[in-house]
């Protein structure tokens, strides 16, 4: 479990580092918005609107620049937030799942496994 956590945290840090290393401003802004509010169920349409661009353009551009889809990145941020909360608070997995707007703790666990398999 610790190895999985370390891999996910490393991947998240690499992605955040890549964003700050010469990425276009729209991508930097998008990542900051997503990363600062992992508990928010932000849609691609909502984010594209905040960034004054079309959802289709934003989605394709994000995938091209980041190497992962908007949805995958958003889930990675949520899983990373869950790991941080598990390590730094006394919140239960059920409380963390609720806080991060997962349907339940089983869904959080399934997404954790899916993200790990995707990026392992």
C-alpha positions in Angstrom: 0.0 0.0 0.0 2.8 2.4 0.9 4.5 1.7 -2.5 1.2 2.5 -4.3 0.9 5.8 -2.3 4.4 6.7 -3.1 4.0 6.1 -6.8 0.8 8.2 -7.0 2.4 11.0 -5.0 5.4 10.9 -7.3 3.3 11.0 -10.4 1.3 13.9 -9.0 4.4 15.8 -8.2 5.9 15.1 -11.7 2.7 16.4 -13.4 2.7 19.5 -11.2 6.4 20.1 -11.9 5.8 19.7 -15.7 2.9 22.2 -15.6 5.1 24.9 -14.1 8.0 24.1 -16.5 7.0 26.2 -19.5 3.4 25.0 -20.0 0.9 27.4 -21.6 -0.9 29.7 -19.2 -4.2 28.0 -19.8 -2.9 24.7 -18.6 -1.2 26.2 -15.6 -4.5 27.9 -14.6 -6.5 24.8 -15.2 -4.2 22.6 -13.1 -4.2 25.2 -10.3 -8.0 25.4 -10.3 -8.3 21.6 -10.3 -5.6 21.1 -7.6 -6.9 23.8 -5.3 -10.4 22.3 -5.1 -10.2 18.5 -5.3 -13.5 18.2 -3.5 -15.3 20.1 -6.2 -17.0 18.1 -9.0 -15.8 20.4 -11.8 -16.9 19.5 -15.3 -14.9 20.2 -18.4 -17.6 22.6 -19.5 -17.4 24.6 -16.3 -13.6 24.8 -16.4 -13.5 25.7 -20.1 -16.0 28.4 -19.3 -13.8 29.8 -16.5 -10.8 29.7 -18.9 -12.8 31.4 -21.7 -12.4 28.6 -24.2 -14.5 25.9 -25.8 -14.9 22.5 -23.9 -13.7 20.6 -27.0 -10.6 22.7 -27.6 -9.7 22.7 -23.9 -10.2 18.9 -23.5 -8.0 18.1 -26.6 -5.4 20.7 -25.6 -5.2 19.5 -22.0 -4.7 15.9 -23.2 -2.0 16.9 -25.6 -0.1 19.0 -23.1 -0.5 16.8 -20.0 -0.6 13.4 -21.5 -3.7 12.5 -19.5 -7.3 13.4 -20.0 -9.0 16.1 -17.9 -11.0 13.4 -16.1 -7.9 11.3 -15.4 -6.1 14.3 -14.0 -9.0 15.3 -11.9 -9.2 11.8 -10.5 -5.5 11.8 -9.8 -5.8 15.0 -7.9 -8.7 13.6 -5.8 -6.8 10.4 -5.1 -3.7 12.4 -4.1 -5.9 14.5 -1.8 -7.3 11.3 -0.3 -3.8 10.0 0.4 -2.8 13.3 2.0 -6.0 13.3 4.2 -5.4 9.7 5.2 -1.8 10.5 6.3 -2.4 13.9 7.9 -5.9 13.7 9.6 -7.9 11.3 11.7 -10.7 11.2 9.0 -12.0 7.8 8.1 -12.0 6.6 4.6 -15.8 7.0 4.5 -15.4 10.7 5.7 -12.7 11.3 3.1 -14.8 9.8 0.4 -17.7 12.0 1.3 -15.5 15.1 1.6 -14.1 14.5 -1.9 -17.6 13.8 -3.4 -17.1 10.1 -4.1 -20.4 8.1 -4.0 -19.0 6.0 -1.2 -15.7 4.6 0.2 -16.0 1.5 -2.2 -16.0 3.9 -5.2 -13.0 5.7 -3.8 -11.1 2.4 -3.3 -12.1 1.3 -6.9 -10.9 4.6 -8.3 -7.6 4.4 -6.3 -7.0 0.9 -7.9 -7.9 2.1 -11.4 -5.6 5.1 -11.2 -2.8 3.0 -9.8 -3.2 0.5 -12.7 -3.4 3.3 -15.2 -0.2 4.9 -14.1 1.8 2.0 -12.7 
